[in-house]
Amino acid sequence: MSAILVAALLVCAGFGGAWALASNDEGIQRAAIRDDALEGGRKAVAAFNSMDHRDVKGGLDRWEANATGALREEVRNGREPFVQQIQQAKTISNAEVLDAGITELDDAGNKATMLAVVEMTVQAEDQQPSAKRHRYQAVLTREGEDWKLSRLGLVPVG
């Protein structure tokens, strides 16, 4: 009976030691940062490809909240022309990120690059919705705890 108890204690000590080492592993911390960047990037790319002409202010607020740096300034400075263009077009677009991955991560510099495949459904007033797929390259910058878009561009296909 005591041999079983000693064996159980040794197993517990081994697992405890492995857990302690793993919790301090730089690779695990880097993976967590990568996962946070990916989640923030997916959210931001979806927000930047979604807009409802009936709530342009809310849509532009989401764009601004998901952007940083020069991209955020572009949204702020272009609000009036964006409102006019979107209201004139009378469309509703909803985006879903189908797949995405971080291709570069500079956690010390708070930067990441992400590729994303996005399906965007666009519906013009009194018309059937149509779906389009696009590939994007996004540059992400960590601002506090949040990862935001600092650049977003289409990736040519073919």
Salt bridges, closest charged atoms under 4 A:
ASP35 OD1 - ARG34 NH2 3.32
ASP52 OD2 - ARG54 NH2 2.64
ASP61 OD2 - LYS57 NZ 2.91
ASP61 OD1 - ARG79 NH2 2.71
GLU64 OE2 - ARG76 NE 2.83
GLU64 OE1 - ARG79 NH1 3.16
GLU73 OE2 - ARG76 NH1 3.02
ASP107 OD1 - ARG30 NH1 2.89
GLU119 OE2 - ARG133 NE 3.20
GLU143 OE2 - ARG72 NH2 2.80
GLU143 OE1 - LYS148 NZ 3.07
